[in-house]
């Protein structure tokens, strides 16, 4: 019951954490803001991909749509 809430909360926390780090880097260094935004999107996508890969490897892939999940 709490899994969707925890998943969304975890997503928001990770997004906020990475955004704060990259904004601080952008303010304290002469980096281009567009390059900073692109780096943020790439970093966030890669880290979420790694997280999803580990989740699927640990728990197995969910059954396909339209199947009952039983064999």
N, CA, C and O atoms as a printed pandas DataFrame, in Angstrom:
     atom_number atom_name residue_name chain_id  residue_number  x_coord  y_coord  z_coord
0              1         N          UNK        A               1    0.825   -1.193    0.000
1              2        CA          UNK        A               1    0.000    0.000    0.000
2              3         C          UNK        A               1    0.875    1.264    0.000
3              4         O          UNK        A               1    0.535    2.254   -0.648
4              5         N          UNK        A               2    1.978    1.229    0.714
5              6        CA          UNK        A               2    2.847    2.400    0.827
6              7         C          UNK        A               2    3.891    2.468   -0.286
7              8         O          UNK        A               2    4.583    3.477   -0.422
8              9         N          UNK        A               3    4.011    1.414   -1.075
9             10        CA          UNK        A               3    5.066    1.359   -2.095
10            11         C          UNK        A               3    4.999    2.514   -3.095
11            12         O          UNK        A               3    6.034    3.124   -3.362
12            13         N          UNK        A               4    3.839    2.844   -3.661
13            14        CA          UNK        A               4    3.817    3.980   -4.600
14            15         C          UNK        A               4    4.209    5.303   -3.932
15            16         O          UNK        A               4    4.921    6.111   -4.528
16            17         N          UNK        A               5    3.757    5.517   -2.726
17            18        CA          UNK        A               5    4.083    6.745   -2.008
18            19         C          UNK        A               5    5.578    6.842   -1.738
19            20         O          UNK        A               5    6.178    7.900   -1.931
20            21         N          UNK        A               6    6.179    5.750   -1.297
21            22        CA          UNK        A               6    7.609    5.729   -1.019
22            23         C          UNK        A               6    8.404    5.897   -2.311
23            24         O          UNK        A               6    9.434    6.571   -2.316
24            25         N          UNK        A               7    7.944    5.297   -3.398
25            26        CA          UNK        A               7    8.631    5.432   -4.685
26            27         C          UNK        A               7    8.612    6.878   -5.172
27            28         O          UNK        A               7    9.633    7.396   -5.623
28            29         N          UNK        A               8    7.468    7.519   -5.083
29            30        CA          UNK        A               8    7.359    8.919   -5.503
30            31         C          UNK        A               8    8.194    9.813   -4.598
31            32         O          UNK        A               8    8.878   10.718   -5.076
32            33         N          UNK        A               9    8.142    9.567   -3.307
33            34        CA          UNK        A               9    8.939   10.350   -2.360
34            35         C          UNK        A               9   10.432   10.166   -2.624
35            36         O          UNK        A               9   11.187   11.137   -2.587
36            37         N          UNK        A              10   10.862    8.948   -2.885
37            38        CA          UNK        A              10   12.262    8.690   -3.217
38            39         C          UNK        A              10   12.686    9.393   -4.487
39            40         O          UNK        A              10   13.797    9.916   -4.569
40            41         N          UNK        A              11   11.806    9.411   -5.486
41            42        CA          UNK        A              11   12.087   10.111   -6.741
42            43         C          UNK        A              11   12.275   11.604   -6.493
43            44         O          UNK        A              11   13.215   12.208   -7.009
44            45         N          UNK        A              12   11.385   12.196   -5.710
45            46        CA          UNK        A              12   11.464   13.625   -5.425
46            47         C          UNK        A              12   12.708   13.955   -4.617
47            48         O          UNK        A              12   13.354   14.975   -4.859
48            49         N          UNK        A              13   13.048   13.105   -3.661
49            50        CA          UNK        A              13   14.248   13.342   -2.841
50            51         C          UNK        A              13   15.502   13.265   -3.709
51            52         O          UNK        A              13   16.379   14.121   -3.593
52            53         N          UNK        A              14   15.602   12.260   -4.572
53            54        CA          UNK        A              14   16.765   12.155   -5.459
54            55         C          UNK        A              14   16.842   13.344   -6.408
55            56         O          UNK        A              14   17.916   13.905   -6.621
56            57         N          UNK        A              15   15.717   13.722   -6.972
57            58        CA          UNK        A              15   15.677   14.854   -7.887
58            59         C          UNK        A              15   16.136   16.136   -7.190
59            60         O          UNK        A              15   16.923   16.903   -7.745
60            61         N          UNK        A              16   15.647   16.360   -5.986
61            62        CA          UNK        A              16   16.023   17.543   -5.219
62            63         C          UNK        A              16   17.500   17.516   -4.857
63            64         O          UNK        A              16   18.184   18.535   -4.962
64            65         N          UNK        A              17   17.994   16.368   -4.435
65            66        CA          UNK        A              17   19.393   16.233   -4.035
66            67         C          UNK        A              17   20.337   16.553   -5.196
67            68         O          UNK        A              17   21.281   17.326   -5.032
68            69         N          UNK        A              18   20.088   15.971   -6.347
69            70        CA          UNK        A              18   20.937   16.222   -7.504
70            71         C          UNK        A              18   20.799   17.661   -7.999
71            72         O          UNK        A              18   21.784   18.266   -8.421
72            73         N          UNK        A              19   19.590   18.210   -7.949
73            74        CA          UNK        A              19   19.384   19.593   -8.388
74            75         C          UNK        A              19   20.146   20.562   -7.493
75            76         O          UNK        A              19   20.757   21.509   -7.988
76            77         N          UNK        A              20   20.117   20.337   -6.185
77            78        CA          UNK        A              20   20.843   21.213   -5.263
78            79         C          UNK        A              20   22.341   21.152   -5.528
79            80         O          UNK        A              20   23.008   22.186   -5.568
80            81         N          UNK        A              21   22.870   19.956   -5.708
81            82        CA          UNK        A              21   24.302   19.817   -5.985
82            83         C          UNK        A              21   24.676   20.558   -7.271
83            84         O          UNK        A              21   25.658   21.299   -7.297
84            85         N          UNK        A              22   23.909   20.363   -8.321
85            86        CA          UNK        A              22   24.254   20.986   -9.592
86            87         C          UNK        A              22   24.031   22.499   -9.585
87            88         O          UNK        A              22   24.779   23.223  -10.241
88            89         N          UNK        A              23   23.037   22.989   -8.870
89            90        CA          UNK        A              23   22.831   24.437   -8.772
90            91         C          UNK        A              23   23.963   25.078   -7.981
91            92         O          UNK        A              23   24.443   26.151   -8.345
92            93         N          UNK        A              24   24.391   24.430   -6.905
93            94        CA          UNK        A              24   25.525   24.952   -6.136
94            95         C          UNK        A              24   26.780   24.982   -7.008
95            96         O          UNK        A              24   27.525   25.961   -6.988
96            97         N          UNK        A              25   27.012   23.930   -7.761
97            98        CA          UNK        A              25   28.146   23.929   -8.686
98            99         C          UNK        A              25   28.026   25.050   -9.718
99           100         O          UNK        A              25   29.020   25.694  -10.057
100          101         N          UNK        A              26   26.835   25.278  -10.206
101          102        CA          UNK        A              26   26.618   26.327  -11.188
102          103         C          UNK        A              26   26.832   27.721  -10.632
103          104         O          UNK        A              26   27.322   28.605  -11.336
104          105         N          UNK        A              27   26.466   27.925   -9.367
105          106        CA          UNK        A              27   26.632   29.246   -8.762
106          107         C          UNK        A              27   28.078   29.525   -8.366
107          108         O          UNK        A              27   28.522   30.672   -8.422
108          109         N          UNK        A              28   28.806   28.507   -7.972
109          110        CA          UNK        A              28   30.168   28.694   -7.477
110          111         C          UNK        A              28   31.247   28.470   -8.522
111          112         O          UNK        A              28   32.435   28.614   -8.232
112          113         N          UNK        A              29   30.848   28.124   -9.721
113          114        CA          UNK        A              29   31.842   27.903  -10.764
114          115         C          UNK        A              29   31.387   28.614  -12.039
115          116         O          UNK        A              29   30.207   28.931  -12.186
116          117         N          UNK        A              30   32.304   28.860  -12.944
117          118        CA          UNK        A              30   31.939   29.567  -14.173
118          119         C          UNK        A              30   31.324   28.652  -15.236
119          120         O          UNK        A              30   31.524   28.876  -16.430
120          121         N          UNK        A              31   30.584   27.632  -14.820
121          122        CA          UNK        A              31   29.966   26.723  -15.783
122          123         C          UNK        A              31   28.796   27.398  -16.488
123          124         O          UNK        A              31   28.109   28.240  -15.909
124          125         N          UNK        A              32   28.583   27.029  -17.713
125          126        CA          UNK        A              32   27.442   27.498  -18.484
126          127         C          UNK        A              32   26.177   26.837  -17.922
127          128         O          UNK        A              32   26.178   25.631  -17.671
128          129         N          UNK        A              33   25.113   27.596  -17.724
129          130        CA          UNK        A              33   23.889   27.055  -17.125
130          131         C          UNK        A              33   23.241   26.010  -18.038
131          132         O          UNK        A              33   22.658   25.048  -17.539
132          133         N          UNK        A              34   23.328   26.173  -19.341
133          134        CA          UNK        A              34   22.775   25.166  -20.254
134          135         C          UNK        A              34   23.541   23.855  -20.139
135          136         O          UNK        A              34   22.940   22.781  -20.128
136          137         N          UNK        A              35   24.860   23.940  -20.052
137          138        CA          UNK        A              35   25.673   22.735  -19.879
138          139         C          UNK        A              35   25.349   22.074  -18.546
139          140         O          UNK        A              35   25.335   20.848  -18.445
140          141         N          UNK        A              36   25.091   22.881  -17.531
141          142        CA          UNK        A              36   24.733   22.349  -16.220
142          143         C          UNK        A              36   23.398   21.601  -16.272
143          144         O          UNK        A              36   23.264   20.526  -15.688
144          145         N          UNK        A              37   22.428   22.161  -16.960
145          146        CA          UNK        A              37   21.118   21.502  -17.088
146          147         C          UNK        A              37   21.229   20.191  -17.860
147          148         O          UNK        A              37   20.614   19.193  -17.483
148          149         N          UNK        A              38   22.000   20.190  -18.922
149          150        CA          UNK        A              38   22.192   18.965  -19.702
150          151         C          UNK        A              38   22.896   17.907  -18.855
151          152         O          UNK        A              38   22.531   16.732  -18.891
152          153         N          UNK        A              39   23.909   18.331  -18.090
153          154        CA          UNK        A              39   24.603   17.394  -17.211
154          155         C          UNK        A              39   23.655   16.821  -16.174
155          156         O          UNK        A              39   23.736   15.637  -15.847
156          157         N          UNK        A              40   22.758   17.647  -15.654
157          158        CA          UNK        A              40   21.785   17.181  -14.672
158          159         C          UNK        A              40   20.870   16.111  -15.262
159          160         O          UNK        A              40   20.645   15.069  -14.647
160          161         N          UNK        A              41   20.349   16.372  -16.448
161          162        CA          UNK        A              41   19.443   15.412  -17.086
162          163         C          UNK        A              41   20.165   14.095  -17.366
163          164         O          UNK        A              41   19.615   13.019  -17.131
164          165         N          UNK        A              42   21.390   14.181  -17.864
165          166        CA          UNK        A              42   22.158   12.969  -18.171
166          167         C          UNK        A              42   22.475   12.194  -16.898
167          168         O          UNK        A              42   22.289   10.978  -16.848
168          169         N          UNK        A              43   22.953   12.890  -15.870
169          170        CA          UNK        A              43   23.284   12.234  -14.601
170          171         C          UNK        A              43   22.062   11.584  -13.981
171          172         O          UNK        A              43   22.127   10.438  -13.535
172          173         N          UNK        A              44   20.949   12.302  -13.949
173          174        CA          UNK        A              44   19.734   11.768  -13.338
174          175         C          UNK        A              44   19.222   10.554  -14.107
175          176         O          UNK        A              44   18.773    9.584  -13.496
176          177         N          UNK        A              45   19.283   10.592  -15.437
177          178        CA          UNK        A              45   18.828    9.471  -16.259
178          179         C          UNK        A              45   19.707    8.242  -16.044
179          180         O          UNK        A              45   19.199    7.129  -15.907
180          181         N          UNK        A              46   21.012    8.438  -16.015
181          182        CA          UNK        A              46   21.927    7.311  -15.814
182          183         C          UNK        A              46   21.730    6.686  -14.445
183          184         O          UNK        A              46   21.658    5.463  -14.327
184          185         N          UNK        A              47   21.642    7.508  -13.413
185          186        CA          UNK        A              47   21.481    6.961  -12.063
186          187         C          UNK        A              47   20.131    6.272  -11.873
187          188         O          UNK        A              47   20.055    5.260  -11.176
188          189         N          UNK        A              48   19.073    6.795  -12.471
189          190        CA          UNK        A              48   17.780    6.110  -12.398
190          191         C          UNK        A              48   17.808    4.805  -13.192
191          192         O          UNK        A              48   17.179    3.826  -12.791
192          193         N          UNK        A              49   18.524    4.781  -14.305
193          194        CA          UNK        A              49   18.668    3.544  -15.069
194          195         C          UNK        A              49   19.387    2.473  -14.269
195          196         O          UNK        A              49   18.988    1.309  -14.282
196          197         N          UNK        A              50   20.441    2.863  -13.578
197          198        CA          UNK        A              50   21.171    1.917  -12.727
198          199         C          UNK        A              50   20.263    1.413  -11.613
199          200         O          UNK        A              50   20.250    0.220  -11.308
200          201         N          UNK        A              51   19.506    2.318  -11.007
201          202        CA          UNK        A              51   18.598    1.928   -9.927
202          203         C          UNK        A              51   17.536    0.943  -10.442
203          204         O          UNK        A              51   17.250   -0.060   -9.788
204          205         N          UNK        A              52   16.960    1.229  -11.606
205          206        CA          UNK        A              52   15.954    0.320  -12.168
206          207         C          UNK        A              52   16.555   -1.032  -12.545
207          208         O          UNK        A              52   15.924   -2.069  -12.340
208          209         N          UNK        A              53   17.766   -1.028  -13.093
209          210        CA          UNK        A              53   18.436   -2.277  -13.430
210          211         C          UNK        A              53   18.634   -3.136  -12.181
211          212         O          UNK        A              53   18.364   -4.336  -12.203
212          213         N          UNK        A              54   19.099   -2.531  -11.107
213          214        CA          UNK        A              54   19.286   -3.273   -9.856
214          215         C          UNK        A              54   17.963   -3.756   -9.283
215          216         O          UNK        A              54   17.895   -4.854   -8.732
216          217         N          UNK        A              55   16.912   -2.954   -9.405
217          218        CA          UNK        A              55   15.601   -3.352   -8.909
218          219         C          UNK        A              55   15.070   -4.557   -9.669
219          220         O          UNK        A              55   14.560   -5.499   -9.062
220          221         N          UNK        A              56   15.187   -4.534  -10.998
221          222        CA          UNK        A              56   14.699   -5.649  -11.817
222          223         C          UNK        A              56   15.543   -6.891  -11.556
223          224         O          UNK        A              56   15.007   -7.996  -11.464
224          225         N          UNK        A              57   16.849   -6.721  -11.436
225          226        CA          UNK        A              57   17.723   -7.865  -11.184
226          227         C          UNK        A              57   17.421   -8.500   -9.828
227          228         O          UNK        A              57   17.470   -9.722   -9.687
228          229         N          UNK        A              58   17.111   -7.677   -8.840
229          230        CA          UNK        A              58   16.852   -8.179   -7.495
230          231         C          UNK        A              58   15.491   -8.864   -7.388
231          232         O          UNK        A              58   15.371   -9.912   -6.754
232          233         N          UNK        A              59   14.456   -8.270   -8.012
233          234        CA          UNK        A              59   13.093   -8.775   -7.848
234          235         C          UNK        A              59   12.548   -9.463   -9.078
235          236         O          UNK        A              59   11.464  -10.042   -9.015
236          237         N          UNK        A              60   13.241   -9.425  -10.176
237          238        CA          UNK        A              60   12.744  -10.009  -11.417
238          239         C          UNK        A              60   11.817   -9.041  -12.124
239          240         O          UNK        A              60   11.224   -8.161  -11.500
240          241         N          UNK        A              61   11.701   -9.207  -13.408
241          242        CA          UNK        A              61   10.840   -8.330  -14.204
242          243         C          UNK        A              61    9.380   -8.622  -13.892
243          244         O          UNK        A              61    9.028   -9.774  -13.635
244          245         N          UNK        A              62    8.525   -7.605  -13.907
245          246        CA          UNK        A              62    7.086   -7.845  -13.685
246          247         C          UNK        A              62    6.508   -8.592  -14.878
247          248         O          UNK        A              62    7.057   -8.529  -15.978
248          249         N          UNK        A              63    5.394   -9.301  -14.664
249          250        CA          UNK        A              63    4.782  -10.027  -15.785
250          251         C          UNK        A              63    4.302   -9.068  -16.852
251          252         O          UNK        A              63    3.981   -7.916  -16.561
252          253         N          UNK        A              64    4.251   -9.536  -18.085
253          254        CA          UNK        A              64    3.786   -8.720  -19.192
254          255         C          UNK        A              64    2.310   -8.396  -19.023
255          256         O          UNK        A              64    1.583   -9.115  -18.338
256          257         N          UNK        A              65    1.869   -7.309  -19.651
257          258        CA          UNK        A              65    0.457   -6.922  -19.597
258          259         C          UNK        A              65   -0.385   -7.994  -20.282
259          260         O          UNK        A              65   -0.019   -8.494  -21.345
260          261         N          UNK        A              66   -1.484   -8.334  -19.685
261          262        CA          UNK        A              66   -2.394   -9.312  -20.267
262          263         C          UNK        A              66   -2.118  -10.745  -19.834
263          264         O          UNK        A              66   -2.825  -11.662  -20.251
264          265         N          UNK        A              67   -1.097  -10.951  -19.002
265          266        CA          UNK        A              67   -0.836  -12.292  -18.508
266          267         C          UNK        A              67   -1.175  -12.345  -17.035
267          268         O          UNK        A              67   -1.166  -11.328  -16.341
268          269         N          UNK        A              68   -1.468  -13.525  -16.574
269          270        CA          UNK        A              68   -1.855  -13.681  -15.176
270          271         C          UNK        A              68   -0.664  -13.828  -14.260
271          272         O          UNK        A              68   -0.803  -13.708  -13.043
272          273         N          UNK        A              69    0.505  -14.086  -14.819
273          274        CA          UNK        A              69    1.691  -14.229  -13.991
274          275         C          UNK        A              69    1.906  -15.653  -13.485
275          276         O          UNK        A              69    2.899  -15.933  -12.814
276          277         N          UNK        A              70    0.974  -16.555  -13.808
277          278        CA          UNK        A              70    1.122  -17.949  -13.391
278          279         C          UNK        A              70    1.565  -18.778  -14.572
279          280         O          UNK        A              70    1.303  -18.433  -15.724
280          281         N          UNK        A              71    2.233  -19.869  -14.281
281          282        CA          UNK        A              71    2.682  -20.737  -15.374
282          283         C          UNK        A              71    1.943  -22.050  -15.362
283          284         O          UNK        A              71    2.191  -22.906  -16.211
